[in-house]
Amino acid sequence: MSRLFYVSGDLNLAIRTLRLYVQVVGKAWETANAEAAQKQEVTSTSSVESVYGADTDKNWVQTLVQGARMLCRVACSKSGTVLGTTGNGLDEAKEAGALIEKAKTRLDKNDAELAASVYLVEGIWHSVMAYKGGFVTENLVALAHHPQNKCLGLVPTGSLNL
């Protein structure tokens, strides 16, 4: 839904929908895992999904990757690159970083395309943080370049269908 709202031009609703998804599905996942641990009847993540009807790890990661990319685009579209100025996009960039970290927690490293999409958005996020932070150094460029190289190592394409 957040992608649909973003494409239709309702940016605020897209971001609010993404935040709601992260909160609701994240809490549902935590609750399902806590209950499963107490009952000791469910041992794998796929069983948690089937027993509790939780969203799959793949859907979770794909949604967070798409959301992080959207927030990075929003951050870049806002003017101003100096820290301390309001509305410069740094808050959106930081939120994108938090989404990437959450996506990594449920990432299946055996799914090369999914892992590559996470590495790609991580590289994009590092680039945005360097730009929005107001200082681009060689170290920050290298930090942004490394995940993108990992992405190409997994799925050697120009871009991923997201």
C-alpha positions as CSV (number, residue, x, y, z in Angstrom):
1,M,0.0,0.0,0.0
2,S,2.8,2.4,0.8
3,R,4.3,2.0,-2.6
4,L,0.9,2.6,-4.2
5,F,0.4,5.8,-2.2
6,Y,3.9,7.0,-3.0
7,V,3.4,6.4,-6.8
8,S,0.1,8.2,-6.7
9,G,1.8,11.2,-5.1
10,D,0.5,11.0,-1.5
11,L,3.9,11.0,0.2
12,N,2.7,11.6,3.7
13,L,0.2,8.7,3.6
14,A,2.9,6.4,2.0
15,I,5.3,7.1,4.9
16,R,2.5,6.7,7.5
17,T,1.4,3.4,6.0
18,L,5.0,2.1,6.0
19,R,5.4,3.0,9.6
20,L,2.1,1.3,10.5
21,Y,3.1,-1.8,8.7
22,V,6.5,-1.9,10.4
23,Q,4.9,-1.4,13.8
24,V,2.0,-3.9,13.4
25,V,3.8,-6.7,11.6
26,G,6.9,-6.3,13.8
27,K,4.9,-6.6,17.0
28,A,2.9,-9.5,15.6
29,W,6.1,-11.3,14.8
30,E,7.6,-10.7,18.2
31,T,4.4,-11.8,19.9
32,A,4.2,-15.0,17.8
33,N,7.8,-15.9,18.5
34,A,7.3,-15.2,22.2
35,E,4.2,-17.4,22.4
36,A,5.9,-20.1,20.3
37,A,8.9,-20.1,22.7
38,Q,6.6,-20.4,25.7
39,K,4.6,-23.3,24.2
40,Q,7.7,-24.9,22.6
41,E,5.5,-26.2,19.8
42,V,6.9,-24.2,17.0
43,T,10.6,-24.5,16.1
44,S,11.1,-22.8,12.8
45,T,10.2,-19.4,11.3
46,S,8.2,-21.0,8.5
47,S,6.1,-22.7,11.2
48,V,5.5,-19.4,13.0
49,E,4.2,-18.0,9.7
50,S,1.8,-20.9,9.1
51,V,0.6,-21.2,12.7
52,Y,0.1,-17.5,13.5
53,G,-0.5,-16.2,10.0
54,A,2.3,-13.7,10.2
55,D,3.8,-12.1,7.1
56,T,6.6,-14.0,5.6
57,D,10.2,-13.0,6.1
58,K,10.6,-12.4,2.4
59,N,7.6,-10.0,2.3
60,W,8.9,-8.2,5.4
61,V,12.3,-7.7,3.9
62,Q,11.0,-6.6,0.5
63,T,8.6,-4.1,2.1
64,L,11.4,-2.6,4.3
65,V,13.8,-2.4,1.3
66,Q,11.2,-0.6,-0.8
67,G,10.4,1.7,2.1
68,A,14.1,2.5,2.7
69,R,14.5,3.3,-1.0
70,M,11.4,5.5,-0.8
71,L,12.7,7.4,2.2
72,C,16.1,7.8,0.6
73,R,14.5,9.4,-2.4
74,V,12.4,11.7,-0.2
75,A,15.6,12.7,1.7
76,C,17.4,13.5,-1.5
77,S,14.5,15.6,-2.8
78,K,14.5,17.9,0.2
79,S,16.8,20.9,-0.1
80,G,19.6,21.6,2.3
81,T,22.6,19.5,3.2
82,V,23.8,21.2,6.3
83,L,23.2,19.5,9.7
84,G,20.9,21.4,12.0
85,T,18.7,22.8,9.3
86,T,15.1,21.7,9.6
87,G,13.6,19.8,6.7
88,N,16.9,18.8,5.1
89,G,15.9,15.2,4.8
90,L,18.3,13.8,7.4
91,D,15.4,12.4,9.5
92,E,14.1,10.4,6.6
93,A,17.5,9.1,5.8
94,K,18.0,8.0,9.4
95,E,14.6,6.3,9.4
96,A,15.7,4.5,6.2
97,G,18.8,3.2,8.0
98,A,16.6,1.8,10.8
99,L,14.5,0.0,8.2
100,I,17.6,-1.5,6.7
101,E,18.7,-2.8,10.1
102,K,15.3,-4.3,10.7
103,A,15.3,-6.0,7.3
104,K,18.7,-7.6,8.0
105,T,17.3,-9.3,11.1
106,R,14.9,-11.5,9.1
107,L,17.0,-11.7,5.9
108,D,17.5,-15.2,4.4
109,K,21.1,-15.0,3.2
110,N,20.5,-18.0,0.9
111,D,18.1,-15.9,-1.2
112,A,20.7,-14.2,-3.3
113,E,18.3,-11.7,-4.9
114,L,16.8,-10.7,-1.6
115,A,20.2,-10.3,0.0
116,A,21.4,-8.3,-3.0
117,S,18.5,-5.9,-2.7
118,V,19.3,-5.3,1.0
119,Y,23.0,-4.6,0.1
120,L,22.0,-2.3,-2.7
121,V,19.7,-0.2,-0.6
122,E,22.4,-0.1,2.2
123,G,24.8,1.3,-0.3
124,I,22.2,3.9,-1.5
125,W,21.6,4.8,2.2
126,H,25.3,5.3,2.9
127,S,25.5,7.6,-0.1
128,V,22.4,9.6,1.0
129,M,23.8,9.9,4.6
130,A,27.1,11.2,3.2
131,Y,25.4,13.7,1.0
132,K,22.8,14.9,3.6
133,G,25.5,15.0,6.4
134,G,27.2,17.8,4.4
135,F,30.5,16.1,4.2
136,V,31.5,13.6,1.5
137,T,34.9,12.0,2.2
138,E,36.7,9.2,0.6
139,N,35.9,6.9,3.5
140,L,32.2,7.6,3.2
141,V,32.3,6.9,-0.5
142,A,34.1,3.6,0.1
143,L,31.5,2.8,2.8
144,A,28.7,3.3,0.3
145,H,30.5,1.4,-2.5
146,H,31.2,-1.7,-0.5
147,P,27.6,-3.0,-0.1
148,Q,26.9,-2.2,-3.7
149,N,29.9,-4.4,-4.7
150,K,28.4,-7.2,-2.5
151,C,25.1,-6.8,-4.3
152,L,26.8,-7.2,-7.7
153,G,28.6,-10.3,-6.4
154,L,25.3,-11.9,-5.5
155,V,23.2,-10.8,-8.5
156,P,25.3,-9.3,-11.3
157,T,22.6,-7.1,-12.9
158,G,22.4,-3.4,-13.3
159,S,19.5,-3.1,-11.0
160,L,17.0,-5.2,-9.1
161,N,13.3,-5.3,-9.7
162,L,11.9,-3.7,-6.7
